[in-house]
Amino acid sequence: MSDKENSILTTNTKLMTTAIVILNWNGANYLKQFLPILIENTTLAGTEIIVADNASTDSSLALLKAEFPTIKTIVLDKNYGFAGGYNKALAQVEADYYVLLNSDVEVTANWLKPLIGYMQEHEEVAACQPKIRAYHRRTHFEHAGAAGGYIDRFGFPFCRGRVIGLAEEDKGQYDTIADVFWATGACLVARAKTFWKVGGLDDEFFAHMEEIDLCWRLKSRGFRIVCVPESVVYHIGGGTLNVESPHKTYLNFRNNLLMLYKNLPNKLLKKTMFWRYVFDYLAAFQLFITGKPANAKSVLKARKDYKLMQPGFEEKRMENILYSTTDNQSDILQKSIVVEYYLKANKTYNSLFK
């Protein structure tokens, strides 16, 4: 960041405030490891660090009281999940910008200034994220966000730097600021007023896909979502639910279907859902024959529960359609990443768009 940009940012932050909110659930070890690094590297004026505890049963609250007495704590009465927990916590926070930060994220020096600076200089940007590298494989992008997220025409997410299960080595190939379809909830900067204007996160998702749903609503209303790779953080990932967890599989598939139902334009809904039916049953079959029967059952349960929940989402769907100013199809990859990855061997972001 140039001296001129730093000067602008310093001047602006006298008027603007930022709240970094860590939603914690049984993450005492992560708080002990990463909170000191966050405190040391967060020097931007007008910034407050808050830990919102989602009814932890470990030593999280005792640790915060004993070792971090100056950190503000919000204690929730039960585990509301990622979406509900953040909504309840952020409703108690007054700030111009929210930073939703996972407890298993290691920040780096000067990580916050580029993010807040870009938001202040571009009022049409509703949310942004840094570049996310893997904590245990530090030369490579991390699965949950990499250098910014996208979806294909059937709702399957991928990133600049990660397609399906393949995370690329970070060689600077995605070091440009870019408009993306979604920003990761592992480290998500959001404009507070805009966050609430579109309804915040969807409590009924509980966890997984809620940030993509939020960003889809923001983009449908004409706002931009960007990745600012000048800012770099490292994410462990899977701190709450392991990637192989059948429950995680269930939430991802169920919430992805709910997200599609909420946000797809009428002209695409029926056709997209037909093909998702095909893809989901293929996914269940593949999981079964590769020795993951519990995950296969989770996919089938997700489809069943989506059908049960769908009527309750009709009002949300109608609201999204009513307030949408664009159908976002130009921002969505009009291909199947499943076909591209497995049949055409296009396994990187750049190869998908070659």
C-alpha positions as CSV (number, residue, x, y, z in Angstrom):
1,M,0.0,0.0,0.0
2,S,1.4,3.4,-1.0
3,D,2.0,6.3,1.5
4,K,-0.8,8.2,-0.2
5,E,-3.2,5.2,0.3
6,N,-2.0,4.8,3.9
7,S,-2.7,8.5,4.5
8,I,-6.2,8.2,3.1
9,L,-6.9,5.1,5.1
10,T,-5.6,6.7,8.3
11,T,-7.8,9.7,7.8
12,N,-10.9,7.7,7.0
13,T,-10.5,5.3,9.9
14,K,-10.9,8.3,12.3
15,L,-14.6,8.2,11.2
16,M,-15.0,4.4,10.6
17,T,-14.9,1.5,13.0
18,T,-14.1,-2.2,12.5
19,A,-15.1,-5.1,14.6
20,I,-13.3,-8.4,14.3
21,V,-15.6,-11.0,15.6
22,I,-14.4,-14.6,16.2
23,L,-17.3,-17.0,16.7
24,N,-15.9,-19.7,19.0
25,W,-17.2,-23.1,19.8
26,N,-14.9,-25.4,21.9
27,G,-11.9,-23.7,20.3
28,A,-9.8,-22.9,23.4
29,N,-6.7,-24.4,21.8
30,Y,-7.1,-22.2,18.7
31,L,-7.8,-19.1,20.8
32,K,-4.6,-19.7,22.8
33,Q,-2.6,-20.2,19.7
34,F,-3.9,-17.6,17.3
35,L,-5.4,-14.8,19.4
36,P,-2.0,-13.4,20.5
37,I,-1.0,-13.3,16.8
38,L,-4.2,-11.5,15.9
39,I,-3.7,-8.9,18.6
40,E,-0.1,-8.3,17.6
41,N,-0.9,-7.8,14.0
42,T,-4.1,-5.8,14.3
43,T,-3.0,-2.2,14.6
44,L,-5.6,-0.4,12.5
45,A,-7.1,2.5,14.4
46,G,-10.8,2.1,15.3
47,T,-10.6,-1.7,15.4
48,E,-12.0,-3.9,18.2
49,I,-11.5,-7.6,18.6
50,I,-14.5,-9.6,20.0
51,V,-14.9,-13.2,20.8
52,A,-18.5,-14.5,20.6
53,D,-18.8,-17.9,22.4
54,N,-21.4,-20.3,20.9
55,A,-22.0,-22.1,24.2
56,S,-18.7,-23.8,24.4
57,T,-18.3,-26.7,26.9
58,D,-14.5,-26.6,27.0
59,S,-12.2,-24.1,28.8
60,S,-12.7,-21.3,26.2
61,L,-14.4,-18.8,28.6
62,A,-12.0,-19.4,31.4
63,L,-9.0,-19.0,29.1
64,L,-10.4,-15.7,27.8
65,K,-10.9,-14.4,31.3
66,A,-7.5,-15.5,32.5
67,E,-5.2,-14.7,29.6
68,F,-7.2,-12.2,27.5
69,P,-9.1,-10.0,30.0
70,T,-9.1,-7.0,27.7
71,I,-10.9,-8.8,24.9
72,K,-14.6,-8.2,24.8
73,T,-16.7,-11.4,25.0
74,I,-20.2,-12.1,23.9
75,V,-21.6,-15.3,25.5
76,L,-24.5,-17.0,23.7
77,D,-26.9,-19.2,25.6
78,K,-26.6,-22.2,23.2
79,N,-24.9,-23.3,20.0
80,Y,-26.7,-21.5,17.2
81,G,-24.3,-22.7,14.5
82,F,-22.2,-20.4,12.3
83,A,-25.0,-18.5,10.7
84,G,-27.3,-18.0,13.8
85,G,-24.3,-17.5,16.1
86,Y,-22.9,-14.7,14.0
87,N,-26.3,-13.1,13.5
88,K,-26.9,-13.0,17.3
89,A,-23.4,-11.8,18.0
90,L,-23.2,-9.1,15.3
91,A,-26.6,-7.7,16.4
92,Q,-24.8,-6.7,19.6
93,V,-21.9,-5.1,17.9
94,E,-21.7,-1.5,16.7
95,A,-19.3,-1.0,13.8
96,D,-19.1,0.2,10.2
97,Y,-17.3,-3.0,9.1
98,Y,-17.6,-6.5,10.4
99,V,-14.7,-9.0,10.0
100,L,-16.0,-12.6,10.5
101,L,-12.8,-14.5,11.4
102,N,-12.5,-18.2,12.2
103,S,-10.7,-19.1,15.4
104,D,-8.3,-21.3,13.4
105,V,-6.9,-18.5,11.2
106,E,-3.4,-17.1,11.6
107,V,-3.2,-13.5,10.3
108,T,0.0,-11.8,9.1
109,A,1.5,-8.4,9.4
110,N,-0.6,-5.6,7.8
111,W,-3.4,-8.1,7.0
112,L,-6.3,-5.7,7.7
113,K,-5.4,-2.4,6.1
114,P,-5.7,-3.6,2.5
115,L,-9.1,-5.1,3.1
116,I,-10.6,-2.1,4.9
117,G,-8.8,0.3,2.6
118,Y,-10.3,-1.2,-0.5
119,M,-13.8,-1.2,1.1
120,Q,-13.5,2.5,2.0
121,E,-12.4,3.4,-1.5
122,H,-15.1,1.4,-3.3
123,E,-18.5,1.9,-1.7
124,E,-20.1,-0.5,-4.2
125,V,-18.2,-3.4,-2.6
126,A,-20.3,-5.1,0.1
127,A,-17.8,-7.7,1.1
128,C,-14.2,-8.9,0.5
129,Q,-11.7,-11.5,1.6
130,P,-7.9,-11.9,1.8
131,K,-5.9,-14.6,0.1
132,I,-6.3,-17.8,2.1
133,R,-3.3,-20.2,2.3
134,A,-3.3,-23.5,4.1
135,Y,-1.8,-23.5,7.5
136,H,-0.2,-26.9,7.3
137,R,0.8,-26.6,3.6
138,R,1.8,-22.9,3.6
139,T,2.9,-22.7,0.0
140,H,-0.6,-23.8,-1.2
141,F,-4.0,-22.3,-1.2
142,E,-6.5,-23.4,1.4
143,H,-9.7,-25.2,0.4
144,A,-12.2,-22.8,2.0
145,G,-11.7,-19.6,0.0
146,A,-8.3,-19.7,-1.6
147,A,-8.2,-16.5,-3.7
148,G,-12.0,-16.0,-4.0
149,G,-15.0,-18.2,-4.6
150,Y,-17.3,-18.9,-7.6
151,I,-20.1,-21.4,-8.4
152,D,-20.9,-23.3,-11.5
153,R,-24.3,-23.5,-13.2
154,F,-25.4,-26.3,-10.9
155,G,-24.4,-24.5,-7.7
156,F,-21.1,-26.4,-7.0
157,P,-18.5,-24.0,-5.4
158,F,-14.9,-23.6,-6.5
159,C,-12.2,-21.0,-6.1
160,R,-9.3,-19.2,-7.7
161,G,-6.7,-21.6,-6.5
162,R,-9.0,-24.6,-5.7
163,V,-11.2,-26.8,-7.9
164,I,-13.0,-29.8,-6.3
165,G,-10.3,-31.3,-4.1
166,L,-7.2,-29.9,-5.8
167,A,-5.6,-26.8,-4.1
168,E,-2.9,-25.1,-6.2
169,E,0.5,-23.9,-5.1
170,D,0.5,-20.2,-4.7
171,K,2.9,-18.9,-7.3
172,G,1.4,-15.4,-7.4
173,Q,-0.9,-16.4,-10.3
174,Y,-3.9,-14.9,-8.5
175,D,-2.3,-11.8,-7.0
176,T,-4.6,-9.3,-8.7
177,I,-7.6,-7.9,-7.0
178,A,-10.6,-9.6,-8.6
179,D,-14.4,-9.6,-8.4
180,V,-15.6,-13.0,-7.2
181,F,-19.0,-14.6,-6.6
182,W,-18.5,-15.3,-2.9
183,A,-16.0,-14.5,-0.1
184,T,-15.1,-17.1,2.4
185,G,-16.6,-17.1,5.9
186,A,-13.2,-18.1,7.3
187,C,-12.2,-14.4,6.9
188,L,-15.0,-12.3,5.6
189,V,-15.1,-8.5,5.7
190,A,-18.6,-7.1,5.3
191,R,-20.1,-3.6,5.3
192,A,-22.4,-3.7,8.4
193,K,-25.4,-1.7,7.0
194,T,-25.4,-3.8,3.8
195,F,-25.1,-7.0,5.7
196,W,-28.3,-6.3,7.6
197,K,-30.0,-4.7,4.6
198,V,-30.1,-8.1,2.8
199,G,-31.0,-10.0,6.0
200,G,-27.6,-11.2,7.3
201,L,-26.8,-14.9,7.3
202,D,-29.6,-17.4,7.0
203,D,-30.1,-19.0,10.5
204,E,-31.7,-22.1,9.0
205,F,-28.5,-23.1,7.2
206,F,-26.9,-23.5,10.7
207,A,-23.4,-24.0,9.1
208,H,-21.9,-24.3,5.6
209,M,-22.9,-22.5,2.4
210,E,-24.3,-19.5,4.4
211,E,-21.6,-17.1,3.2
212,I,-22.2,-18.1,-0.5
213,D,-26.0,-17.5,0.0
214,L,-25.2,-14.1,1.6
215,C,-22.9,-13.1,-1.2
216,W,-25.4,-14.3,-3.9
217,R,-28.1,-12.0,-2.3
218,L,-25.6,-9.1,-2.2
219,K,-24.6,-9.6,-5.9
220,S,-28.2,-9.9,-6.9
221,R,-28.8,-6.4,-5.5
222,G,-25.9,-4.9,-7.5
223,F,-23.1,-5.0,-5.0
224,R,-19.6,-6.3,-5.6
225,I,-17.6,-9.0,-3.8
226,V,-13.9,-9.0,-4.2
227,C,-10.7,-10.8,-3.2
228,V,-7.8,-8.5,-2.1
229,P,-4.7,-10.8,-2.3
230,E,-2.4,-8.2,-0.8
231,S,-3.8,-9.4,2.5
232,V,-2.7,-13.0,3.4
233,V,-3.9,-15.3,6.1
234,Y,-3.4,-19.0,6.9
235,H,-6.3,-21.2,7.7
236,I,-6.3,-24.7,9.3
237,G,-9.8,-25.6,8.2
238,G,-12.0,-28.4,9.5
239,G,-11.6,-27.2,13.0
240,T,-15.3,-27.9,13.9
241,L,-16.2,-30.6,11.4
242,N,-13.6,-32.7,9.6
243,V,-13.8,-32.8,5.8
244,E,-14.8,-36.5,5.9
245,S,-17.6,-35.9,8.4
246,P,-21.0,-37.3,7.3
247,H,-22.7,-34.4,9.0
248,K,-20.6,-31.9,7.1
249,T,-21.5,-33.7,3.9
250,Y,-25.2,-33.5,4.9
251,L,-25.0,-29.8,5.6
252,N,-23.1,-29.0,2.4
253,F,-25.6,-30.8,0.2
254,R,-28.7,-29.7,2.0
255,N,-27.7,-26.1,2.2
256,N,-26.5,-26.0,-1.4
257,L,-29.9,-27.1,-2.6
258,L,-31.6,-24.5,-0.3
259,M,-29.3,-21.8,-1.6
260,L,-30.2,-22.7,-5.2
261,Y,-33.9,-22.7,-4.5
262,K,-33.6,-19.3,-2.7
263,N,-31.6,-17.5,-5.4
264,L,-32.1,-19.0,-8.9
265,P,-34.3,-17.1,-11.3
266,N,-37.5,-18.7,-12.3
267,K,-36.3,-19.5,-15.8
268,L,-33.5,-21.7,-14.5
269,L,-34.9,-23.3,-11.4
270,K,-36.6,-26.4,-12.8
271,K,-33.8,-27.4,-15.2
272,T,-31.1,-26.8,-12.6
273,M,-32.8,-28.8,-10.0
274,F,-33.3,-31.7,-12.4
275,W,-29.6,-31.9,-13.1
276,R,-28.8,-31.5,-9.4
277,Y,-30.9,-34.6,-8.8
278,V,-28.7,-36.5,-11.3
279,F,-25.4,-35.2,-9.9
280,D,-26.4,-35.8,-6.2
281,Y,-27.3,-39.4,-6.8
282,L,-24.1,-39.9,-8.8
283,A,-22.3,-38.4,-5.8
284,A,-24.0,-40.7,-3.4
285,F,-23.1,-43.7,-5.6
286,Q,-19.5,-42.6,-5.8
287,L,-19.2,-42.2,-2.0
288,F,-20.8,-45.6,-1.5
289,I,-18.4,-47.5,-3.8
290,T,-15.4,-45.7,-2.4
291,G,-16.1,-47.0,1.1
292,K,-18.0,-44.0,2.6
293,P,-21.5,-45.4,3.1
294,A,-22.3,-42.9,5.9
295,N,-21.5,-40.0,3.6
296,A,-23.6,-41.5,0.8
297,K,-26.5,-41.7,3.2
298,S,-25.9,-38.1,4.2
299,V,-26.4,-37.0,0.6
300,L,-29.7,-38.9,0.4
301,K,-30.8,-37.4,3.7
302,A,-29.9,-34.0,2.6
303,R,-32.1,-34.3,-0.5
304,K,-35.0,-35.6,1.6
305,D,-34.7,-32.8,4.2
306,Y,-34.4,-30.2,1.5
307,K,-37.8,-31.3,0.2
308,L,-39.3,-31.0,3.7
309,M,-37.7,-27.5,4.2
310,Q,-38.4,-26.1,0.7
311,P,-42.0,-24.8,1.5
312,G,-40.6,-22.8,4.4
313,F,-38.2,-21.0,2.0
314,E,-40.7,-19.9,-0.5
315,E,-41.1,-16.4,1.1
316,K,-37.3,-15.9,1.1
317,R,-37.2,-16.9,-2.5
318,M,-39.9,-14.4,-3.5
319,E,-38.1,-11.7,-1.5
320,N,-34.9,-12.4,-3.3
321,I,-36.5,-12.3,-6.7
322,L,-38.4,-9.1,-5.8
323,Y,-35.2,-7.2,-4.8
324,S,-32.8,-8.6,-7.5
325,T,-31.5,-6.2,-10.1
326,T,-29.6,-8.9,-12.0
327,D,-29.8,-12.7,-12.4
328,N,-26.0,-13.0,-11.9
329,Q,-25.7,-15.5,-14.7
330,S,-22.7,-13.6,-16.2
331,D,-20.9,-14.2,-12.8
332,I,-21.6,-17.9,-12.8
333,L,-19.5,-20.4,-14.7
334,Q,-21.8,-21.8,-17.4
335,K,-20.2,-25.3,-17.2
336,S,-20.2,-28.2,-14.8
337,I,-17.0,-28.3,-12.7
338,V,-17.7,-32.0,-12.1
339,V,-17.5,-32.7,-15.9
340,E,-14.6,-30.3,-16.4
341,Y,-12.6,-31.8,-13.5
342,Y,-13.2,-35.5,-13.9
343,L,-13.8,-35.9,-17.7
344,K,-11.8,-33.0,-19.2
345,A,-9.0,-32.8,-16.7
346,N,-9.5,-29.1,-16.2
347,K,-8.4,-28.9,-12.6
348,T,-7.4,-25.3,-12.1
349,Y,-9.3,-22.0,-12.1
350,N,-7.3,-20.8,-15.1
351,S,-7.9,-24.0,-17.1
352,L,-11.6,-23.7,-16.6
353,F,-11.5,-20.3,-18.3
354,K,-8.9,-21.0,-20.9
